[in-house]
């Protein structure tokens, strides 16, 4: 399985270092990410409005 990210014009963009995950070659790590890790992150996190990498804005009331 190849897990690749593409930008405009079909250019391959890597969000991970190529020594971890090279988007041009099939790997077991790419399969594991796509099959086991990404679906729960998508279905249980992103679609429910959870974002682990972003800090929520503080809710300060004006009194």
Number of C-alpha atoms within 10 A of each C-alpha: 15 16 18 16 12 11 9 7 6 8 9 13 12 16 11 10 9 10 6 9 19 18 21 12 11 14 14 11 15 18 14 13 13 14 12 10 11 12 12 11 14 13 10 12 13 12 10 9 9 12 12 10 6 7 7 8 6 6 6 6 5 4 3
